[in-house]
Amino acid sequence: MAPGRLLAFESKNQPLLGPKAFARRAGRHVTVASLLIVLSLGAGMVGYWQFEHMGWRDAFANAAMLLSGMGPLEQHLSPDGKLFAGLYALYCGLAVIVAVGIIAAPIVHRVLHRFHLESERDD
């Protein structure tokens, strides 16, 4: 892995990472995905606070419900609030998919790298 590249992977010509290095890599990916989710939750809370004048607890509950895919708690929104909630819901769907991809990437890479190394040994 090149210095300064947070989520970099080794190339197919490099050996498989050891268990400790792999655990550090997986931990970095979980940290980045968690940061994405926390920032997304914060953005949703600020949006509900700004557009619907909700208190922070209500804004948290609505943003968390949308981010988790459950849907908003508050159904009676202003026109601006409806636009925000719709756009935020679309964003949340993508943010969750990206977060899962970030977490799964080191596992998938390790499996594919191992298959590549095994196929080279068979040749």
N, CA, C and O atoms as a printed pandas DataFrame, in Angstrom:
     atom_number atom_name residue_name chain_id  residue_number  x_coord  y_coord  z_coord
0              1         N          MET        A               1    0.852   -1.183    0.000
1              2        CA          MET        A               1    0.000    0.000    0.000
2              3         C          MET        A               1    0.892    1.239    0.000
3              4         O          MET        A               1    1.859    1.322    0.756
4              5         N          ALA        A               2    0.557    2.182   -0.844
5              6        CA          ALA        A               2    1.340    3.418   -0.933
6              7         C          ALA        A               2    1.038    4.310    0.258
7              8         O          ALA        A               2   -0.109    4.378    0.699
8              9         N          PRO        A               3    2.051    5.000    0.790
9             10        CA          PRO        A               3    1.799    5.907    1.914
10            11         C          PRO        A               3    0.817    7.001    1.511
11            12         O          PRO        A               3    0.877    7.518    0.395
12            13         N          GLY        A               4   -0.067    7.342    2.405
13            14        CA          GLY        A               4   -1.010    8.425    2.160
14            15         C          GLY        A               4   -2.307    7.983    1.502
15            16         O          GLY        A               4   -3.214    8.796    1.326
16            17         N          ARG        A               5   -2.410    6.725    1.139
17            18        CA          ARG        A               5   -3.653    6.236    0.531
18            19         C          ARG        A               5   -4.425    5.465    1.585
19            20         O          ARG        A               5   -4.064    4.341    1.933
20            21         N          LEU        A               6   -5.465    6.059    2.081
21            22        CA          LEU        A               6   -6.202    5.523    3.228
22            23         C          LEU        A               6   -6.829    4.165    2.942
23            24         O          LEU        A               6   -6.727    3.255    3.765
24            25         N          LEU        A               7   -7.467    4.016    1.804
25            26        CA          LEU        A               7   -8.199    2.791    1.519
26            27         C          LEU        A               7   -7.584    2.025    0.348
27            28         O          LEU        A               7   -8.308    1.423   -0.445
28            29         N          ALA        A               8   -6.269    2.043    0.232
29            30        CA          ALA        A               8   -5.579    1.402   -0.886
30            31         C          ALA        A               8   -5.498   -0.109   -0.688
31            32         O          ALA        A               8   -5.557   -0.614    0.433
32            33         N          PHE        A               9   -5.360   -0.812   -1.806
33            34        CA          PHE        A               9   -5.211   -2.265   -1.798
34            35         C          PHE        A               9   -3.892   -2.634   -2.457
35            36         O          PHE        A               9   -3.349   -1.863   -3.249
36            37         N          GLU        A              10   -3.376   -3.816   -2.127
37            38        CA          GLU        A              10   -2.176   -4.287   -2.788
38            39         C          GLU        A              10   -2.538   -4.771   -4.191
39            40         O          GLU        A              10   -3.680   -5.144   -4.459
40            41         N          SER        A              11   -1.549   -4.757   -5.074
41            42        CA          SER        A              11   -1.800   -5.197   -6.447
42            43         C          SER        A              11   -1.772   -6.715   -6.505
43            44         O          SER        A              11   -1.445   -7.383   -5.524
44            45         N          LYS        A              12   -2.118   -7.248   -7.668
45            46        CA          LYS        A              12   -2.170   -8.701   -7.820
46            47         C          LYS        A              12   -0.794   -9.350   -7.745
47            48         O          LYS        A              12   -0.689  -10.556   -7.518
48            49         N          ASN        A              13    0.260   -8.562   -7.933
49            50        CA          ASN        A              13    1.617   -9.103   -7.881
50            51         C          ASN        A              13    2.193   -9.130   -6.471
51            52         O          ASN        A              13    3.252   -9.717   -6.247
52            53         N          GLN        A              14    1.516   -8.509   -5.531
53            54        CA          GLN        A              14    1.998   -8.475   -4.151
54            55         C          GLN        A              14    1.393   -9.620   -3.353
55            56         O          GLN        A              14    0.319  -10.116   -3.694
56            57         N          PRO        A              15    2.076  -10.045   -2.288
57            58        CA          PRO        A              15    1.537  -11.146   -1.475
58            59         C          PRO        A              15    0.292  -10.709   -0.690
59            60         O          PRO        A              15    0.040   -9.521   -0.490
60            61         N          LEU        A              16   -0.465  -11.706   -0.259
61            62        CA          LEU        A              16   -1.652  -11.470    0.547
62            63         C          LEU        A              16   -1.252  -10.861    1.894
63            64         O          LEU        A              16   -0.244  -11.258    2.480
64            65         N          LEU        A              17   -2.028   -9.914    2.379
65            66        CA          LEU        A              17   -1.741   -9.300    3.681
66            67         C          LEU        A              17   -1.898  -10.320    4.800
67            68         O          LEU        A              17   -2.699  -11.251    4.712
68            69         N          GLY        A              18   -1.116  -10.123    5.850
69            70        CA          GLY        A              18   -1.265  -10.961    7.034
70            71         C          GLY        A              18   -2.535  -10.595    7.792
71            72         O          GLY        A              18   -3.158   -9.575    7.499
72            73         N          PRO        A              19   -2.926  -11.416    8.763
73            74        CA          PRO        A              19   -4.174  -11.181    9.493
74            75         C          PRO        A              19   -4.230   -9.837   10.215
75            76         O          PRO        A              19   -5.270   -9.178   10.209
76            77         N          LYS        A              20   -3.122   -9.420   10.837
77            78        CA          LYS        A              20   -3.136   -8.147   11.564
78            79         C          LYS        A              20   -3.278   -6.969   10.619
79            80         O          LYS        A              20   -4.039   -6.041   10.892
80            81         N          ALA        A              21   -2.557   -6.996    9.516
81            82        CA          ALA        A              21   -2.653   -5.905    8.535
82            83         C          ALA        A              21   -4.036   -5.882    7.911
83            84         O          ALA        A              21   -4.588   -4.809    7.666
84            85         N          PHE        A              22   -4.605   -7.054    7.651
85            86        CA          PHE        A              22   -5.960   -7.107    7.106
86            87         C          PHE        A              22   -6.976   -6.542    8.103
87            88         O          PHE        A              22   -7.896   -5.822    7.714
88            89         N          ALA        A              23   -6.809   -6.864    9.376
89            90        CA          ALA        A              23   -7.719   -6.336   10.399
90            91         C          ALA        A              23   -7.623   -4.810   10.469
91            92         O          ALA        A              23   -8.639   -4.131   10.624
92            93         N          ARG        A              24   -6.394   -4.265   10.355
93            94        CA          ARG        A              24   -6.247   -2.799   10.329
94            95         C          ARG        A              24   -6.946   -2.203    9.111
95            96         O          ARG        A              24   -7.625   -1.181    9.214
96            97         N          ARG        A              25   -6.774   -2.850    7.956
97            98        CA          ARG        A              25   -7.436   -2.368    6.742
98            99         C          ARG        A              25   -8.953   -2.398    6.908
99           100         O          ARG        A              25   -9.632   -1.421    6.589
100          101         N          ALA        A              26   -9.480   -3.499    7.398
101          102        CA          ALA        A              26  -10.926   -3.610    7.595
102          103         C          ALA        A              26  -11.409   -2.554    8.596
103          104         O          ALA        A              26  -12.480   -1.974    8.419
104          105         N          GLY        A              27  -10.627   -2.310    9.636
105          106        CA          GLY        A              27  -10.973   -1.279   10.621
106          107         C          GLY        A              27  -11.020    0.109   10.000
107          108         O          GLY        A              27  -11.907    0.903   10.315
108          109         N          ARG        A              28  -10.067    0.406    9.119
109          110        CA          ARG        A              28  -10.086    1.704    8.423
110          111         C          ARG        A              28  -11.335    1.836    7.563
111          112         O          ARG        A              28  -11.941    2.906    7.510
112          113         N          HIS        A              29  -11.718    0.773    6.901
113          114        CA          HIS        A              29  -12.908    0.824    6.058
114          115         C          HIS        A              29  -14.170    1.018    6.900
115          116         O          HIS        A              29  -15.054    1.789    6.527
116          117         N          VAL        A              30  -14.252    0.331    8.016
117          118        CA          VAL        A              30  -15.407    0.508    8.907
118          119         C          VAL        A              30  -15.438    1.936    9.440
119          120         O          VAL        A              30  -16.512    2.525    9.561
120          121         N          THR        A              31  -14.277    2.498    9.758
121          122        CA          THR        A              31  -14.211    3.878   10.248
122          123         C          THR        A              31  -14.701    4.864    9.198
123          124         O          THR        A              31  -15.476    5.769    9.508
124          125         N          VAL        A              32  -14.255    4.694    7.962
125          126        CA          VAL        A              32  -14.682    5.597    6.880
126          127         C          VAL        A              32  -16.188    5.466    6.646
127          128         O          VAL        A              32  -16.877    6.473    6.483
128          129         N          ALA        A              33  -16.701    4.240    6.627
129          130        CA          ALA        A              33  -18.138    4.039    6.426
130          131         C          ALA        A              33  -18.935    4.638    7.588
131          132         O          ALA        A              33  -19.990    5.234    7.373
132          133         N          SER        A              34  -18.444    4.484    8.795
133          134        CA          SER        A              34  -19.130    5.056    9.961
134          135         C          SER        A              34  -19.138    6.574    9.896
135          136         O          SER        A              34  -20.135    7.208   10.243
136          137         N          LEU        A              35  -18.037    7.156    9.457
137          138        CA          LEU        A              35  -17.972    8.606    9.297
138          139         C          LEU        A              35  -18.984    9.079    8.265
139          140         O          LEU        A              35  -19.643   10.099    8.468
140          141         N          LEU        A              36  -19.116    8.356    7.166
141          142        CA          LEU        A              36  -20.121    8.692    6.155
142          143         C          LEU        A              36  -21.525    8.672    6.747
143          144         O          LEU        A              36  -22.318    9.577    6.488
144          145         N          ILE        A              37  -21.836    7.664    7.528
145          146        CA          ILE        A              37  -23.170    7.547    8.122
146          147         C          ILE        A              37  -23.402    8.654    9.143
147          148         O          ILE        A              37  -24.483    9.243    9.175
148          149         N          VAL        A              38  -22.408    8.947    9.977
149          150        CA          VAL        A              38  -22.556   10.001   10.984
150          151         C          VAL        A              38  -22.746   11.365   10.318
151          152         O          VAL        A              38  -23.595   12.148   10.743
152          153         N          LEU        A              39  -21.957   11.652    9.274
153          154        CA          LEU        A              39  -22.126   12.921    8.555
154          155         C          LEU        A              39  -23.485   12.990    7.866
155          156         O          LEU        A              39  -24.109   14.051    7.829
156          157         N          SER        A              40  -23.941   11.880    7.327
157          158        CA          SER        A              40  -25.257   11.842    6.690
158          159         C          SER        A              40  -26.367   12.083    7.709
159          160         O          SER        A              40  -27.323   12.810    7.438
160          161         N          LEU        A              41  -26.235   11.476    8.866
161          162        CA          LEU        A              41  -27.211   11.689    9.928
162          163         C          LEU        A              41  -27.219   13.151   10.365
163          164         O          LEU        A              41  -28.282   13.741   10.557
164          165         N          GLY        A              42  -26.035   13.733   10.521
165          166        CA          GLY        A              42  -25.930   15.148   10.892
166          167         C          GLY        A              42  -26.573   16.055    9.859
167          168         O          GLY        A              42  -27.270   17.006   10.213
168          169         N          ALA        A              43  -26.342   15.765    8.568
169          170        CA          ALA        A              43  -26.949   16.572    7.510
170          171         C          ALA        A              43  -28.472   16.477    7.559
171          172         O          ALA        A              43  -29.167   17.475    7.370
172          173         N          GLY        A              44  -28.982   15.285    7.810
173          174        CA          GLY        A              44  -30.434   15.120    7.924
174          175         C          GLY        A              44  -31.005   15.866    9.113
175          176         O          GLY        A              44  -32.076   16.467    9.021
176          177         N          MET        A              45  -30.300   15.830   10.218
177          178        CA          MET        A              45  -30.765   16.553   11.407
178          179         C          MET        A              45  -30.806   18.056   11.153
179          180         O          MET        A              45  -31.770   18.728   11.520
180          181         N          VAL        A              46  -29.758   18.580   10.524
181          182        CA          VAL        A              46  -29.724   20.016   10.217
182          183         C          VAL        A              46  -30.847   20.374    9.247
183          184         O          VAL        A              46  -31.479   21.420    9.389
184          185         N          GLY        A              47  -31.097   19.513    8.263
185          186        CA          GLY        A              47  -32.177   19.771    7.310
186          187         C          GLY        A              47  -33.545   19.815    7.971
187          188         O          GLY        A              47  -34.332   20.725    7.711
188          189         N          TYR        A              48  -33.831   18.845    8.821
189          190        CA          TYR        A              48  -35.124   18.852    9.529
190          191         C          TYR        A              48  -35.229   20.041   10.474
191          192         O          TYR        A              48  -36.299   20.630   10.622
192          193         N          TRP        A              49  -34.139   20.385   11.099
193          194        CA          TRP        A              49  -34.132   21.543   11.996
194          195         C          TRP        A              49  -34.391   22.817   11.202
195          196         O          TRP        A              49  -35.173   23.670   11.623
196          197         N          GLN        A              50  -33.735   22.943   10.053
197          198        CA          GLN        A              50  -33.852   24.150    9.237
198          199         C          GLN        A              50  -35.215   24.269    8.557
199          200         O          GLN        A              50  -35.850   25.322    8.623
200          201         N          PHE        A              51  -35.664   23.203    7.908
201          202        CA          PHE        A              51  -36.877   23.282    7.095
202          203         C          PHE        A              51  -38.161   23.054    7.879
203          204         O          PHE        A              51  -39.205   23.605    7.529
204          205         N          GLU        A              52  -38.098   22.255    8.925
205          206        CA          GLU        A              52  -39.298   21.926    9.688
206          207         C          GLU        A              52  -39.277   22.485   11.107
207          208         O          GLU        A              52  -40.235   22.300   11.856
208          209         N          HIS        A              53  -38.220   23.152   11.476
209          210        CA          HIS        A              53  -38.085   23.759   12.811
210          211         C          HIS        A              53  -38.316   22.728   13.912
211          212         O          HIS        A              53  -38.919   23.024   14.944
212          213         N          MET        A              54  -37.825   21.516   13.673
213          214        CA          MET        A              54  -37.943   20.458   14.675
214          215         C          MET        A              54  -36.864   20.650   15.730
215          216         O          MET        A              54  -35.808   21.229   15.475
216          217         N          GLY        A              55  -37.160   20.150   16.911
217          218        CA          GLY        A              55  -36.132   20.083   17.937
218          219         C          GLY        A              55  -35.099   19.042   17.525
219          220         O          GLY        A              55  -35.349   18.232   16.632
220          221         N          TRP        A              56  -33.938   19.063   18.177
221          222        CA          TRP        A              56  -32.856   18.169   17.778
222          223         C          TRP        A              56  -33.214   16.700   17.959
223          224         O          TRP        A              56  -32.788   15.868   17.158
224          225         N          ARG        A              57  -33.973   16.364   18.973
225          226        CA          ARG        A              57  -34.357   14.954   19.179
226          227         C          ARG        A              57  -35.296   14.473   18.086
227          228         O          ARG        A              57  -35.138   13.367   17.569
228          229         N          ASP        A              58  -36.277   15.304   17.730
229          230        CA          ASP        A              58  -37.189   14.930   16.647
230          231         C          ASP        A              58  -36.458   14.872   15.310
231          232         O          ASP        A              58  -36.707   13.983   14.494
232          233         N          ALA        A              59  -35.553   15.827   15.092
233          234        CA          ALA        A              59  -34.766   15.833   13.859
234          235         C          ALA        A              59  -33.897   14.580   13.783
235          236         O          ALA        A              59  -33.772   13.971   12.721
236          237         N          PHE        A              60  -33.296   14.195   14.913
237          238        CA          PHE        A              60  -32.494   12.975   14.948
238          239         C          PHE        A              60  -33.350   11.756   14.620
239          240         O          PHE        A              60  -32.963   10.915   13.808
240          241         N          ALA        A              61  -34.515   11.667   15.256
241          242        CA          ALA        A              61  -35.379   10.502   15.039
242          243         C          ALA        A              61  -35.804   10.394   13.579
243          244         O          ALA        A              61  -35.764    9.304   13.008
244          245         N          ASN        A              62  -36.212   11.505   12.962
245          246        CA          ASN        A              62  -36.633   11.464   11.560
246          247         C          ASN        A              62  -35.463   11.149   10.634
247          248         O          ASN        A              62  -35.605   10.342    9.716
248          249         N          ALA        A              63  -34.320   11.769   10.861
249          250        CA          ALA        A              63  -33.163   11.512   10.007
250          251         C          ALA        A              63  -32.687   10.063   10.166
251          252         O          ALA        A              63  -32.348    9.417    9.175
252          253         N          ALA        A              64  -32.659    9.555   11.380
253          254        CA          ALA        A              64  -32.225    8.181   11.614
254          255         C          ALA        A              64  -33.186    7.183   10.976
255          256         O          ALA        A              64  -32.756    6.175   10.416
256          257         N          MET        A              65  -34.476    7.460   11.060
257          258        CA          MET        A              65  -35.448    6.557   10.445
258          259         C          MET        A              65  -35.297    6.532    8.930
259          260         O          MET        A              65  -35.379    5.464    8.322
260          261         N          LEU        A              66  -35.079    7.690    8.309
261          262        CA          LEU        A              66  -34.870    7.714    6.863
262          263         C          LEU        A              66  -33.561    7.027    6.489
263          264         O          LEU        A              66  -33.511    6.271    5.519
264          265         N          LEU        A              67  -32.523    7.281    7.238
265          266        CA          LEU        A              67  -31.216    6.692    6.947
266          267         C          LEU        A              67  -31.246    5.174    7.100
267          268         O          LEU        A              67  -30.525    4.466    6.395
268          269         N          SER        A              68  -32.058    4.678    7.997
269          270        CA          SER        A              68  -32.147    3.233    8.204
270          271         C          SER        A              68  -33.113    2.566    7.233
271          272         O          SER        A              68  -33.217    1.340    7.204
272          273         N          GLY        A              69  -33.816    3.361    6.442
273          274        CA          GLY        A              69  -34.743    2.799    5.465
274          275         C          GLY        A              69  -36.146    2.590    5.988
275          276         O          GLY        A              69  -36.980    2.012    5.291
276          277         N          MET        A              70  -36.428    3.042    7.185
277          278        CA          MET        A              70  -37.749    2.828    7.780
278          279         C          MET        A              70  -38.766    3.884    7.362
279          280         O          MET        A              70  -39.970    3.635    7.428
280          281         N          GLY        A              71  -38.317    5.033    6.944
281          282        CA          GLY        A              71  -39.223    6.118    6.579
282          283         C          GLY        A              71  -39.345    7.119    7.705
283          284         O          GLY        A              71  -39.030    6.809    8.854
284          285         N          PRO        A              72  -39.804    8.331    7.383
285          286        CA          PRO        A              72  -39.875    9.385    8.397
286          287         C          PRO        A              72  -40.992    9.140    9.411
287          288         O          PRO        A              72  -41.986    8.476    9.117
288          289         N          LEU        A              73  -40.804    9.689   10.603
289          290        CA          LEU        A              73  -41.844    9.624   11.628
290          291         C          LEU        A              73  -42.901   10.697   11.397
291          292         O          LEU        A              73  -44.099   10.438   11.505
292          293         N          GLU        A              74  -42.445   11.901   11.080
293          294        CA          GLU        A              74  -43.331   13.049   10.890
294          295         C          GLU        A              74  -43.861   13.041    9.462
295          296         O          GLU        A              74  -43.081   13.067    8.510
296          297         N          GLN        A              75  -45.188   13.005    9.305
297          298        CA          GLN        A              75  -45.793   12.946    7.978
298          299         C          GLN        A              75  -46.332   14.295    7.515
299          300         O          GLN        A              75  -46.527   14.494    6.315
300          301         N          HIS        A              76  -46.573   15.206    8.416
301          302        CA          HIS        A              76  -47.156   16.503    8.074
302          303         C          HIS        A              76  -46.037   17.529    7.918
303          304         O          HIS        A              76  -45.685   18.236    8.862
304          305         N          LEU        A              77  -45.487   17.592    6.708
305          306        CA          LEU        A              77  -44.354   18.471    6.451
306          307         C          LEU        A              77  -44.779   19.641    5.577
307          308         O          LEU        A              77  -45.754   19.560    4.829
308          309         N          SER        A              78  -44.029   20.727    5.689
309          310        CA          SER        A              78  -44.242   21.876    4.815
310          311         C          SER        A              78  -43.786   21.503    3.400
311          312         O          SER        A              78  -43.106   20.492    3.223
312          313         N          PRO        A              79  -44.147   22.297    2.398
313          314        CA          PRO        A              79  -43.677   21.992    1.038
314          315         C          PRO        A              79  -42.148   21.914    0.947
315          316         O          PRO        A              79  -41.613   21.010    0.306
316          317         N          ASP        A              80  -41.448   22.850    1.582
317          318        CA          ASP        A              80  -39.988   22.786    1.585
318          319         C          ASP        A              80  -39.489   21.554    2.336
319          320         O          ASP        A              80  -38.511   20.929    1.927
320          321         N          GLY        A              81  -40.151   21.211    3.418
321          322        CA          GLY        A              81  -39.786   20.033    4.192
322          323         C          GLY        A              81  -39.996   18.752    3.400
323          324         O          GLY        A              81  -39.208   17.813    3.507
324          325         N          LYS        A              82  -41.063   18.716    2.601
325          326        CA          LYS        A              82  -41.309   17.541    1.757
326          327         C          LYS        A              82  -40.218   17.387    0.711
327          328         O          LYS        A              82  -39.751   16.278    0.451
328          329         N          LEU        A              83  -39.813   18.495    0.113
329          330        CA          LEU        A              83  -38.733   18.444   -0.873
330          331         C          LEU        A              83  -37.436   17.968   -0.213
331          332         O          LEU        A              83  -36.739   17.108   -0.753
332          333         N          PHE        A              84  -37.120   18.524    0.942
333          334        CA          PHE        A              84  -35.921   18.094    1.656
334          335         C          PHE        A              84  -36.000   16.609    2.001
335          336         O          PHE        A              84  -35.049   15.865    1.762
336          337         N          ALA        A              85  -37.127   16.175    2.560
337          338        CA          ALA        A              85  -37.263   14.782    2.985
338          339         C          ALA        A              85  -37.134   13.835    1.798
339          340         O          ALA        A              85  -36.518   12.776    1.917
340          341         N          GLY        A              86  -37.699   14.200    0.669
341          342        CA          GLY        A              86  -37.585   13.359   -0.518
342          343         C          GLY        A              86  -36.157   13.249   -1.018
343          344         O          GLY        A              86  -35.672   12.154   -1.304
344          345         N          LEU        A              87  -35.483   14.392   -1.123
345          346        CA          LEU        A              87  -34.093   14.377   -1.578
346          347         C          LEU        A              87  -33.188   13.668   -0.575
347          348         O          LEU        A              87  -32.276   12.936   -0.959
348          349         N          TYR        A              88  -33.447   13.890    0.706
349          350        CA          TYR        A              88  -32.650   13.232    1.741
350          351         C          TYR        A              88  -32.871   11.718    1.702
351          352         O          TYR        A              88  -31.926   10.952    1.894
352          353         N          ALA        A              89  -34.101   11.283    1.457
353          354        CA          ALA        A              89  -34.391    9.854    1.377
354          355         C          ALA        A              89  -33.642    9.218    0.203
355          356         O          ALA        A              89  -33.092    8.125    0.338
356          357         N          LEU        A              90  -33.619    9.896   -0.940
357          358        CA          LEU        A              90  -32.858    9.378   -2.083
358          359         C          LEU        A              90  -31.373    9.292   -1.759
359          360         O          LEU        A              90  -30.714    8.299   -2.069
360          361         N          TYR        A              91  -30.860   10.330   -1.137
361          362        CA          TYR        A              91  -29.451   10.336   -0.735
362          363         C          TYR        A              91  -29.172    9.199    0.251
363          364         O          TYR        A              91  -28.162    8.505    0.129
364          365         N          CYS        A              92  -30.055    9.010    1.217
365          366        CA          CYS        A              92  -29.841    7.986    2.247
366          367         C          CYS        A              92  -29.729    6.593    1.638
367          368         O          CYS        A              92  -28.894    5.790    2.054
368          369         N          GLY        A              93  -30.576    6.314    0.648
369          370        CA          GLY        A              93  -30.495    5.014   -0.011
370          371         C          GLY        A              93  -29.124    4.782   -0.616
371          372         O          GLY        A              93  -28.557    3.697   -0.490
372          373         N          LEU        A              94  -28.595    5.797   -1.270
373          374        CA          LEU        A              94  -27.264    5.682   -1.860
374          375         C          LEU        A              94  -26.171    5.638   -0.800
375          376         O          LEU        A              94  -25.203    4.891   -0.942
376          377         N          ALA        A              95  -26.314    6.426    0.257
377          378        CA          ALA        A              95  -25.291    6.463    1.311
378          379         C          ALA        A              95  -25.154    5.102    1.981
379          380         O          ALA        A              95  -24.039    4.674    2.280
380          381         N          VAL        A              96  -26.247    4.426    2.217
381          382        CA          VAL        A              96  -26.191    3.103    2.848
382          383         C          VAL        A              96  -25.523    2.101    1.909
383          384         O          VAL        A              96  -24.715    1.285    2.351
384          385         N          ILE        A              97  -25.851    2.156    0.624
385          386        CA          ILE        A              97  -25.222    1.254   -0.341
386          387         C          ILE        A              97  -23.712    1.507   -0.401
387          388         O          ILE        A              97  -22.922    0.564   -0.422
388          389         N          VAL        A              98  -23.323    2.765   -0.430
389          390        CA          VAL        A              98  -21.891    3.108   -0.466
390          391         C          VAL        A              98  -21.200    2.635    0.818
391          392         O          VAL        A              98  -20.101    2.084    0.757
392          393         N          ALA        A              99  -21.825    2.840    1.965
393          394        CA          ALA        A              99  -21.224    2.416    3.234
394          395         C          ALA        A              99  -21.034    0.900    3.270
395          396         O          ALA        A              99  -19.994    0.419    3.719
396          397         N          VAL        A             100  -22.016    0.153    2.808
397          398        CA          VAL        A             100  -21.884   -1.308    2.764
398          399         C          VAL        A             100  -20.762   -1.705    1.809
399          400         O          VAL        A             100  -19.988   -2.618    2.099
400          401         N          GLY        A             101  -20.678   -1.022    0.677
401          402        CA          GLY        A             101  -19.605   -1.303   -0.273
402          403         C          GLY        A             101  -18.228   -1.025    0.307
403          404         O          GLY        A             101  -17.291   -1.793    0.088
404          405         N          ILE        A             102  -18.104    0.067    1.042
405          406        CA          ILE        A             102  -16.820    0.405    1.666
406          407         C          ILE        A             102  -16.422   -0.667    2.679
407          408         O          ILE        A             102  -15.255   -1.048    2.758
408          409         N          ILE        A             103  -17.383   -1.146    3.444
409          410        CA          ILE        A             103  -17.086   -2.174    4.451
410          411         C          ILE        A             103  -16.779   -3.513    3.790
411          412         O          ILE        A             103  -15.900   -4.238    4.255
412          413         N          ALA        A             104  -17.481   -3.853    2.722
413          414        CA          ALA        A             104  -17.301   -5.154    2.063
414          415         C          ALA        A             104  -16.056   -5.201    1.181
415          416         O          ALA        A             104  -15.542   -6.285    0.904
416          417         N          ALA        A             105  -15.564   -4.049    0.736
417          418        CA          ALA        A             105  -14.459   -4.011   -0.227
418          419         C          ALA        A             105  -13.223   -4.794    0.220
419          420         O          ALA        A             105  -12.698   -5.567   -0.582
420          421         N          PRO        A             106  -12.728   -4.641    1.450
421          422        CA          PRO        A             106  -11.522   -5.400    1.800
422          423         C          PRO        A             106  -11.751   -6.912    1.828
423          424         O          PRO        A             106  -10.843   -7.684    1.519
424          425         N          ILE        A             107  -12.939   -7.327    2.191
425          426        CA          ILE        A             107  -13.243   -8.766    2.239
426          427         C          ILE        A             107  -13.287   -9.328    0.823
427          428         O          ILE        A             107  -12.683  -10.362    0.538
428          429         N          VAL        A             108  -14.006   -8.641   -0.062
429          430        CA          VAL        A             108  -14.104   -9.082   -1.451
430          431         C          VAL        A             108  -12.724   -9.068   -2.108
431          432         O          VAL        A             108  -12.370   -9.998   -2.833
432          433         N          HIS        A             109  -11.946   -8.014   -1.854
433          434        CA          HIS        A             109  -10.603   -7.933   -2.433
434          435         C          HIS        A             109   -9.736   -9.086   -1.950
435          436         O          HIS        A             109   -8.998   -9.680   -2.736
436          437         N          ARG        A             110   -9.821   -9.404   -0.674
437          438        CA          ARG        A             110   -8.993  -10.492   -0.128
438          439         C          ARG        A             110   -9.354  -11.828   -0.769
439          440         O          ARG        A             110   -8.470  -12.609   -1.119
440          441         N          VAL        A             111  -10.642  -12.090   -0.923
441          442        CA          VAL        A             111  -11.081  -13.348   -1.540
442          443         C          VAL        A             111  -10.596  -13.419   -2.989
443          444         O          VAL        A             111  -10.047  -14.437   -3.412
444          445         N          LEU        A             112  -10.798  -12.343   -3.747
445          446        CA          LEU        A             112  -10.367  -12.340   -5.143
446          447         C          LEU        A             112   -8.846  -12.425   -5.257
447          448         O          LEU        A             112   -8.330  -13.102   -6.146
448          449         N          HIS        A             113   -8.136  -11.751   -4.376
449          450        CA          HIS        A             113   -6.669  -11.798   -4.384
450          451         C          HIS        A             113   -6.193  -13.224   -4.095
451          452         O          HIS        A             113   -5.271  -13.718   -4.744
452          453         N          ARG        A             114   -6.812  -13.869   -3.142
453          454        CA          ARG        A             114   -6.424  -15.249   -2.809
454          455         C          ARG        A             114   -6.679  -16.183   -3.991
455          456         O          ARG        A             114   -5.845  -17.037   -4.294
456          457         N          PHE        A             115   -7.831  -16.031   -4.666
457          458        CA          PHE        A             115   -8.114  -16.855   -5.846
458          459         C          PHE        A             115   -7.062  -16.611   -6.928
459          460         O          PHE        A             115   -6.620  -17.548   -7.592
460          461         N          HIS        A             116   -6.667  -15.360   -7.099
461          462        CA          HIS        A             116   -5.655  -15.047   -8.116
462          463         C          HIS        A             116   -4.324  -15.686   -7.762
463          464         O          HIS        A             116   -3.653  -16.239   -8.633
464          465         N          LEU        A             117   -3.933  -15.617   -6.496
465          466        CA          LEU        A             117   -2.671  -16.215   -6.075
466          467         C          LEU        A             117   -2.701  -17.734   -6.248
467          468         O          LEU        A             117   -1.711  -18.331   -6.670
468          469         N          GLU        A             118   -3.836  -18.360   -5.923
469          470        CA          GLU        A             118   -3.957  -19.806   -6.071
470          471         C          GLU        A             118   -3.916  -20.223   -7.530
471          472         O          GLU        A             118   -3.338  -21.258   -7.862
472          473         N          SER        A             119   -4.529  -19.421   -8.419
473          474        CA          SER        A             119   -4.514  -19.780   -9.840
474          475         C          SER        A             119   -3.114  -19.633  -10.425
475          476         O          SER        A             119   -2.765  -20.364  -11.351
476          477         N          GLU        A             120   -2.295  -18.704   -9.911
477          478        CA          GLU        A             120   -0.910  -18.569  -10.360
478          479         C          GLU        A             120   -0.077  -19.774   -9.924
479          480         O          GLU        A             120    0.803  -20.220  -10.660
480          481         N          ARG        A             121   -0.349  -20.295   -8.736
481          482        CA          ARG        A             121    0.399  -21.454   -8.230
482          483         C          ARG        A             121    0.084  -22.703   -9.062
483          484         O          ARG        A             121    0.945  -23.564   -9.246
484          485         N          ASP        A             122   -1.153  -22.794   -9.562
485          486        CA          ASP        A             122   -1.568  -23.958  -10.346
486          487         C          ASP        A             122   -0.938  -23.963  -11.737
487          488         O          ASP        A             122   -0.805  -25.024  -12.347
488          489         N          ASP        A             123   -0.553  -22.802  -12.241
489          490        CA          ASP        A             123    0.014  -22.717  -13.606
490          491         C          ASP        A             123    1.399  -23.291  -13.698
491          492         O          ASP        A             123    1.998  -23.289  -14.773
